[in-house]
Amino acid sequence: MVLVIVEALELVVFYLDVLGRTALPLLLMLTVVQFALVALWYMHLKFDSRYFSWLFVCGMILAAAIFIAAWATLDILL
């Protein structure tokens, strides 16, 4: 149910162009949350060592940080 709510938020942010240029970072954050939920639940990482969960989630956060840095460098972000 949580994934449905996160997906609905992504669709609202994407189709209602109310947020303007801040929609892109918000969509990226929602994607990170959705990735973490899918990795922890459907890949059964919540039953494995916390190290694996930490590894997957931190990797996605690092990738998001690199995208934000690239966007800021190219003046795409705000």
C-alpha positions as CSV (number, residue, x, y, z in Angstrom):
1,M,0.0,0.0,0.0
2,V,2.9,2.4,0.7
3,L,4.3,1.8,-2.8
4,V,0.9,2.7,-4.2
5,I,0.9,6.0,-2.2
6,V,4.5,6.8,-3.3
7,E,3.6,6.1,-6.9
8,A,0.5,8.2,-6.7
9,L,2.6,11.1,-5.4
10,E,5.0,10.7,-8.3
11,L,2.2,10.8,-10.8
12,V,0.7,13.9,-9.1
13,V,4.0,15.7,-9.1
14,F,4.7,14.7,-12.7
15,Y,1.4,15.5,-14.3
16,L,0.5,18.6,-12.3
17,D,3.2,21.0,-13.3
18,V,2.6,23.2,-10.2
19,L,6.0,22.8,-8.6
20,G,8.0,24.0,-11.6
21,R,11.7,23.3,-11.4
22,T,11.5,21.8,-7.9
23,A,9.5,18.9,-9.3
24,L,12.7,17.1,-10.5
25,P,14.4,16.9,-7.2
26,L,11.2,15.8,-5.5
27,L,10.7,13.1,-8.1
28,L,14.2,11.9,-7.4
29,M,13.6,11.8,-3.7
30,L,10.4,9.8,-4.2
31,T,12.3,7.4,-6.5
32,V,14.9,6.8,-3.8
33,V,12.1,6.1,-1.3
34,Q,10.4,3.7,-3.8
35,F,13.7,2.0,-4.5
36,A,14.4,1.5,-0.8
37,L,11.0,0.0,-0.2
38,V,11.2,-2.3,-3.2
39,A,14.7,-3.4,-2.3
40,L,13.8,-4.1,1.4
41,W,10.5,-5.8,0.8
42,Y,10.5,-7.6,-2.5
43,M,14.2,-8.5,-2.4
44,H,13.7,-9.8,1.1
45,L,16.5,-7.7,2.5
46,K,14.6,-6.9,5.6
47,F,15.2,-10.5,6.6
48,D,18.9,-10.5,5.7
49,S,21.8,-8.7,7.3
50,R,21.3,-5.0,7.8
51,Y,24.6,-4.5,6.0
52,F,23.0,-5.5,2.7
53,S,20.1,-3.1,3.2
54,W,22.4,-0.3,4.1
55,L,24.6,-1.1,1.0
56,F,21.6,-0.9,-1.4
57,V,20.0,2.2,0.0
58,C,23.3,4.1,0.4
59,G,24.2,3.2,-3.2
60,M,20.9,4.7,-4.4
61,I,21.4,7.8,-2.2
62,L,24.9,8.3,-3.6
63,A,23.6,8.0,-7.2
64,A,20.9,10.6,-6.4
65,A,23.5,12.9,-4.9
66,I,25.6,12.6,-8.1
67,F,22.6,13.5,-10.2
68,I,21.8,16.5,-8.1
69,A,25.5,17.7,-8.3
70,A,25.4,17.3,-12.1
71,W,22.1,19.2,-12.3
72,A,23.5,22.0,-10.1
73,T,26.6,22.2,-12.2
74,L,24.6,22.4,-15.4
75,D,22.3,24.9,-13.9
76,I,19.3,22.7,-14.4
77,L,18.3,22.6,-10.8
78,L,16.7,25.8,-9.4
